[in-house]
Amino acid sequence: MRTEVVMPQMGESVAEGTVTKWLKGLGERVQRDEPLFELTTDKVDADVPSPVEGVLVEIIVQVGQTVDINTVVGIIDTSAKEGAMVVPRPPDMPAEDLSTTEIARPAASTDELERQPASNGSAAAAAPSQDATAAELRRTRSTPLVRKIAAEHGITNLASIEGSGLSGRVTKKDIIAWIADGGTATPAASAARPAARDLHLPAIEIGPRDRIELMTPQRQMIAQHMLASRANSAHAQTIHEVEFTNVVKARDAHKSEFADRGIKLTYTAFLVKAVAEALADFPIMNASLDGDHVVYRGDINIGVAVDTGTSLIVPVVRNADEMSLLGTARAVNDLSERARTKKLKPADVKGGTFTVSNPGIFGSEFGIPIINQPQVALLVTGAIKKRVVVDQATDAIMVRPTSIWCLSFDHRVIDGATADRFMRRMREIIEGWQP
């Protein structure tokens, strides 16, 4: 029995992933849940486990290729013996242009293509007419991501775009290039021009001592995600200084007790706990915007940014409002460790409703973050340092441990006054913590 291995969705807003390494070769046996291949997205690096026990008989997506979620990347035969003869997929067959149902069977003939209906997708108008040619049918059989882009930009006929994929299929790169050129230039023409010229930026002069390196797939995805967030959300910020005297005392009092349980008590656990409590009081901060509708999330799932040394990953502490400080610390420790060792599962990076980033561990005063879509706010906390502060009631000058926080919020949904009330509530929780 042949079982398809698909590209998993590693995060709510992730539409594609890149295979960075196959951990098994053709003809090798793999156990169920044993790591099969490594992938990278704009949210996570992870090992993807095998869905079944069997022999890897086909590798469809090669290392370095980026494909849509749910695309078949390989085939496992549960009845084959290790070392069985396998037939590699031809290298000129790009997997990113094929949907799951298409690449699970042999290529159809021209007559079969003419008899097959067009693939379903969000862009219903992108389907070909009844008298479409076989070539037009091939071009309109695009990935779900391409059809989604077509629907968002009002493109009613994908067959009008010259595709560079298998049999003329329209790829993501083709449709983006076509849109960027006003819907008139061919993808080949736009691809021939330097990216800097397309963006009306000055050309970069390369010196003899300069070194040029291709951005990693994950870095490219992060860049796209950040630009999309900037383009879609009305970013605004508010900055507050928060005193940590009581939290420092509480951490000193409990860290030995937590260590005895094998848990490191970090300031991040206190932050997540405070944010969860404040989000319960301000549901608008725990929401998403869907067109003209605000979606108030029923669960409080807090994403915690984790530095892996090469990138930033945001695993999610689920139902954080239901956890004790001990439970929160345990969850933060577990997710951080598995993020750094590439052992996160798809569910670990899905469903986040709010994000906390703590670059203060590197000594920064504060940062001004970009919102993690489709959320409406993100909190960045700076280093906890001893600073000179003034008691506003008595004018007394004191030295206290404080941290500077910056909240980025979507001004389409959240007013400045609401953002400040939310920050004030979190400040009250932190400053009023009972040691």
N, C-alpha and C positions, 0 to 999 in steps of 0.2 A: 504494500500500500504506500503510495507516494503522498507525503504531507508537505504542504507549502509553508515556508518560513517567511513571515512578512515583516516589513519595517514597522516597529511599534511606534505609537504616539508618545513621545517622552515630554509631556507638558501640554497644558490646555491649548495654548496658542501655537504650538509647533506643528508645522505642516509638512516638514520633510526632515530627512536625516542623511548622514554620510557614513558609509562603511569605511572604517579606518584600518581594520585588520580582521582577517578570517582566522579564527583560532583552531579550526579543523580544516584539513585538506580534502580534496575529492577522494572518495573511497574510504575515508576514515569513519570509524564508528563513534557516535556521540551518545551519551546517556541523557535521559530526560532531565531537564533543568541544569545540565552542564553548560558552561559558557560556550557559545558557538561562534559569535563574532562581536567585534567592538564597533560601536557607533558614536558619532558626535552630532550634537545639535547646538542651537544657540543657548540651550538651557542645561545640557548635561552631557558628560562622557559616561558611557556605561557599557558593560558586557551584557549581551543579550543571550539568555539561556535558550537551549533547544526545547521546543514544545513537546517532542517525543523522543523515544530511543530508536536509533536506526543508523543508517549509513548516509553520509552526505553525498548524493549522487549528482547534484548540479549546483553550481555557483552562478547565479544570474547577474548579481550586482557585484562588480569588481571593486577592489580597494580604491578609494578616492572618489567613487561615484556618489552623487547626491540624488535621492529619489523621494517621491512623495510617501507619506505614511500609508500603510496598508498595501504597499507595493511588494510583490513577492521577490525576495532577495536570494532564495535558494530552495532546493528540494531535498527532503530526507525520505529515503525508502526504508520503511520499518521492517520489510521482509528480506532486504538484500543482505548479503554477507560482506564483511569487511574486505576491502580490496577488490570488490566487484567492478567490472568494466563500466566506466561512466563516459558520457559524451558531453564535453564542455559546450556551453552555449557559444555561438560564434561571437568574436569580439566586436564585430560591426553591428551588433544588435543592442542599442542602448536601452537599458531597463527603465530609465526615467520616463520613456515615452509610452510605456505599456501599463495598462491597468492590471489589477490582480487577476481578473477573469481572462484577460487576453494572454498573459504569459504563462498561464497554467496549462495551456494546450498547444499543440503544434500550430504553426502559422497556417492561416486559411488561404485557400486559393482565391483568385480574382472573382470566380463565379460565386464562391461562398460569401465573399465580402459584399457582393452586390445584393445577396439575399438577406444579409444580416441587418437588423435594425440598428440605428445609431445608439451609442452608449447613453445611459441615463446620466444626468448631471444637473447642477443648479442652474445652468444656463440653458433652459429649454429651447430658446430661440436659436441656439447655436447648432441645432440638429440640421442635417442636410435635407434638401427637398426629396420627394419620392423619385424623381428622375435623375438624382445625383449619380455621377460616374463612380467607378470603383476607387479612383484616386481621391475624389472628394470624400468618400466614405472613410478612407484611411486617415485623411487629414483631420476629420471631425472626431475621430476616436482618440481623444486626448485624455490627459489625466484629470482627476477631479479638481486639482489646484488650478489648472489652465482654464477649465470651464467656470470655476468660481471667479477668476480674474476677468474672464470674458463677460460674465453677468454683471459684475461690479462696474464695468466700463461701458455697458450697453452694446457690446459687440454681438451682433445677431448672426454672423456667419463666419465660423472659424475657417471654412474652406477658402475664404478670400485672403487668408494670410499664408504666405509661403513658409512652409514648415521645413525645418532642417533635421527632423527626427526620422525614424524608420518609416519608409514608404511615404515620406512627406508629412508625417504627423507634426502638429504644432506643439512645440515644447514651451516650457515656462520662459526660457530665454527669448524665444521667438516672439511671444505675445507681449512681453515687457518691452522689447526693442521696438515692436510695431506701435505700441501705445506711445512710447517716448518720442517717436518721430511723427506724431500726429495722426497715425493710422494710415499713412500713405507710403512711406518708404519701406523697402523690403528688409527683412532681418539681416540679410547678408550685407546690404549697404551700410546699415547702422553699425554692424559689428566691425566693419573695416575701419571705423574712425576710432581714435583713442578715447577712452572713457573721460579723460579730463576735458576734451573738447566738447563732448556731449553735455557735460555739466557746466560749460562756459567757465572753466577754471583755467588758469595759466598752465602751460605745459611745463613739466618738470625737467630741468636740465640734469642729466646724469653725468657726474664727474668720474674721473678715472679711479678714484678710491672709494666710490660708493658701492654698496652691496645691495642687490635686489633679491628679495625673498617673497614668494607667493604667500599670501595670508592663508592660515590654516582654515579648513572648512568651517570649524566652529567660530573662528573669528569673523569670517565672512557672514555667517548667519547672524551673529550678534550685531554686526554692523547694520544689516538689513532690518533687524528687529528694532534697534534703537532709532533708526531713521523713520521707520513706520510709526513708532510711538510718538516721536516729535511731531510728525506730520498730522497725526490724528487727534492727539490730546492737547488741550489748552493748558500747558504747564504753568503753574504758579507755585511759589514757595513761601514758607514761613519758618523762622529760625528762633529757637528758644534755648536758654541756658538752664540746665537742670542740676540741682544739688544732689549728690550721691552719698552724703554722710551716713544716713541710715542704712542704705544698701551695702555700703562698704562694711559696716559693722555686722550686718546680717550675714554677709558672705564669710567674713572672718569667723563668725560664730558657728557656721554650719558646714564649712568646706571639709573639715576632718570627718564629720559624720557622713557626709556624702561620699567621701573618698573610701570609707570603710565599705560602702556598698558598690564600689567600683565606678563611681560617677564623679566627674569633674564638675564642680559648681562654678560656672562662668557668669560674667555679667550679662551675657546674651540671654541666659535663662530668665533673669530678672526682667530684661527688656521685653521678651516674648510674653511673659506673664502679665506685665503692665499693659502692653498693647492689646492683648486679648480682653482684659477687663474693660479697657476704654472703648474698644470696638463694640462691646455689648451695649454701651451707653450711647454710641453714635453709629447706628446701622448704615447711614449714608456713606461712611468711610469704608464699609465692608461690602461695597456694591460694584456693579459693572454697568456700563452704558451700552445698550443694544438699540441702535437707531435712535428713536425718540422715546425709548422706554428705559427706565432705571430698574435694574435687577438687584433686589436686595437679597444678599446671600443668606441662606438659613444656617450655614455652618461657618465657623470662624477658623479658617485654615491659614496659618501664617507661614509664608515663605521666608526662609533664613538664608541669606547669601553666604556661600562658603567659598573661600579661596582655595583652589587646588594646586596653586603654584604655576599653572599654565593658563588658567581661565577661571571664570566665576560661575558657580552652579547654585541653583536655588531650590533645594528640596523643601518639602512642606510639612510643618507640624500640624497635623489634623486635629480639629476639635480642641484647639489650645485652651479655650475658655473652660473646658471641663477638667483640666489637669491641675494637680498640685505643683508646687515649685519642684519637688522631687521628680515628678513625672515629666515636667517640662524639661528639666536638665537632662534626664535620661534620653528623651526624644531628640534633643539638640545634639547631644554627644553621639548618639547612634547615627543620625543622618549625616553629621559632619564627617564621621569616620568612613561611612560607606561612600560618601561623595568623593573623598580623597583617594579611595581605593577602587573606584569605578564599580561599585557593587550596588548602586541604586537600581531600583526597579521602576518601570514606567509609572506605577501608582504613586511613587515617592515624589514626583515632580508635577503631579496633576492637581488641579482644583484649588490652587492658592487664591485667597481672597484679599490678601494684604501682604506686603513684603517689608522685612526689616534687614538693613545692611549695617554692619558694624565695622567700618574701616578704621575706627578709633584704635583697634589693636595694633595698627601700624603707626600710630602717633599723630594722625591727621586731626586738625581742629574740627572740621566738619566737611561734608561734601554736598553737592547739589545734584541729586539723582534724577534719572529719567524713569518715568513710570513704567512698571512692568505690566504690559497689556495682558489681559483685558481689565486689569484692576484700575482703580481710580486714585490710588495714593501709594506712596512709598516713603518710609522713614529711614534716614541715615543718621547714625549717632557717631559723634567724635570721641576722641580719647578722653578718658576720665583723668583729669589732672588737678593738682592743687592750684587754685586760682584765688586772687584777692577779690572778695565780694563785700558789698556794703549792705548791712541790715537796713531795709527801707523804713523800718519803724523807729529804730534808735540811732541810725547813722553810724553804728559801730562798724569798724573795719575788721574783717575776719579773713582767715585763710580756710577755704573749704574745697573738698573734691567736687568738681563739677564736670558736666559734659555738655557740649553744644550739639543740639539736634536740629536737623533740617528736614522738613516735611515737604515733599513735592506732591501736589494734588491737581486733579483735573478740574479746572475752573468752570468747565461746562456743567459739572454736576455739583461741585462743592464751592460754597462761598468762602471768602477769606475769614469771616467771623466764625463760621462753623469749624474751619480748620484750626483756628486759634483756640476755640473752646475744647476741641479734641486734644490739642497739645497741652492745654492747661490741665485737663483731666489726667493725662498721663504723668504730668509733672507732679500733681497731687499724690498720685499712687506711689511714685518713686520716692519723693521727698518725705512722704508719710509712712514709709515702710517700717513695720515693727520688727526690730532686730531680734 
